[in-house]
Amino acid sequence: MIEARNLHKRFGSVTAVHDVTFTAEDGVITGLLGPNGAGKTTTLRMLYTLVRPDGGTATVDGVDVAKQPEVARRALGVLPDARGLYPRLTAREHARYFGELHGLSGAVLDARVEELVELLDMKDIADRRTEGFSQGERVKVALARALVHGPRNVLLDEPTNGLDVMATRSVRTLLRKLKAQGCCVVFSSHVMQEVAALCDRIVVVARGRVVADGTADALRASTGKDSLEEAFVSVIGSEQGLRE
Ligand SMILES: Nc1ncnc2c1ncn2[C@@H]1O[C@H](COP(=O)(O)OP(=O)(O)OP(=O)(O)O)[C@@H](O)[C@H]1O
């Protein structure tokens, strides 16, 4: 479970995140939905200990990420916005290397890497160096790296950005599997349809603030709109984010 309480972050004169509070439960897919520049990436970066908040707290399975960052990181799998692959390592070597960093070795690591190659449909690319990989192939490798240690909490920054329909479908299937295993899954997107297709719970962020939080039905009911699209426009106050 992930809890963000009154998170706040400024960069110079820009307030990227202003008092963001939400809880992401286990066995639930929570979507952080908001237009470009809303503060989604900055919020995720604070949750995964890359950026230190100016105010507020965040916990992962009850562990304060500022006080015990190493413990929190062990319980997290992260797909960052910059996928950041090593061009000279193969896809399989990425998964192995990050598994080793998490303390896995021997037959356990071998089995886990094979499982991910299978799960992410990476057989054709597993032993190729990642230099020159397509965007979809890069996301698969970054996902394998994020999930190799079997984290209970998974944070993904715009996981389907730039992916074709088939790759998007396989990422959605993967996230639903993680949910079925009881993982806490949080992902960000600026595309309403993406969030609507996957999420049990939607946290709408605009201008650094949470402007709505609940199920799609609750969002529609609270705005008095019939469609989720109209409800989204109503809470963020613009049509930005409706189209990719
Ligand atoms: N390192 C930084 N230095 C300066 N400004 C930053 C930095 N990181 C984020 N910002 C600013 O904070 C605001 C929120 O950015 P953030 O990347 O969190 O938004 P986002 O919701 O993830 O947007 P997008 O959908 O475009 O990725 C933006 O105005 C951005 O320019």
The ligand as a Tripos MOL2 file, in Angstrom:
@<TRIPOS>MOLECULE
LIG
   31    33     1     0     0
SMALL
NO_CHARGES

@<TRIPOS>ATOM
      1 N1         13.4360   19.2450  -12.3220 N.pl3     1 LIG1
      2 C1         12.5690   20.2350  -12.6070 C.ar      1 LIG1
      3 N2         12.9830   21.5170  -12.6930 N.ar      1 LIG1
      4 C2         12.1190   22.5210  -12.9480 C.ar      1 LIG1
      5 N3         10.7850   22.3360  -13.1510 N.ar      1 LIG1
      6 C3         10.3160   21.0980  -13.0720 C.ar      1 LIG1
      7 C4         11.1740   19.9700  -12.7970 C.ar      1 LIG1
      8 N4         10.4050   18.8490  -12.7850 N.ar      1 LIG1
      9 C5          9.1400   19.2470  -13.0530 C.ar      1 LIG1
     10 N5          9.0830   20.5970  -13.2160 N.ar      1 LIG1
     11 C6          7.8770   21.3940  -13.5000 C.3       1 LIG1
     12 O1          6.8610   20.9600  -12.6110 O.3       1 LIG1
     13 C7          5.6030   20.8910  -13.2750 C.3       1 LIG1
     14 C8          5.0520   19.4740  -13.1580 C.3       1 LIG1
     15 O2          5.8430   18.6120  -13.9490 O.3       1 LIG1
     16 P1          5.6300   17.0320  -14.0040 P.3       1 LIG1
     17 O3          6.6860   16.4720  -14.8910 O.co2     1 LIG1
     18 O4          5.5320   16.5100  -12.6330 O.co2     1 LIG1
     19 O5          4.1950   16.9530  -14.7190 O.3       1 LIG1
     20 P2          3.4410   15.7130  -15.3900 P.3       1 LIG1
     21 O6          2.0520   15.7550  -14.8630 O.co2     1 LIG1
     22 O7          4.2110   14.4620  -15.1900 O.co2     1 LIG1
     23 O8          3.4240   16.1200  -16.9150 O.3       1 LIG1
     24 P3          3.5430   15.2450  -18.2920 P.3       1 LIG1
     25 O9          2.2110   14.5800  -18.5040 O.co2     1 LIG1
     26 O10         3.7950   16.3320  -19.3090 O.co2     1 LIG1
     27 O11         4.6930   14.2990  -18.1350 O.co2     1 LIG1
     28 C9          5.8540   21.3530  -14.7010 C.3       1 LIG1
     29 O12         5.5190   22.7280  -14.7890 O.3       1 LIG1
     30 C10         7.3400   21.1450  -14.8840 C.3       1 LIG1
     31 O13         7.8770   22.0390  -15.8290 O.3       1 LIG1
@<TRIPOS>BOND
     1     1     2 1
     2     2     3 ar
     3     2     7 ar
     4     3     4 ar
     5     4     5 ar
     6     5     6 ar
     7     6     7 ar
     8     6    10 ar
     9     7     8 ar
    10     8     9 ar
    11     9    10 ar
    12    10    11 1
    13    11    12 1
    14    11    30 1
    15    12    13 1
    16    13    14 1
    17    13    28 1
    18    14    15 1
    19    15    16 1
    20    16    17 2
    21    16    18 1
    22    16    19 1
    23    19    20 1
    24    20    21 2
    25    20    22 1
    26    20    23 1
    27    23    24 1
    28    24    25 2
    29    24    26 1
    30    24    27 1
    31    28    29 1
    32    28    30 1
    33    30    31 1
@<TRIPOS>SUBSTRUCTURE
     1 LIG1         1 GROUP 0 **** ****
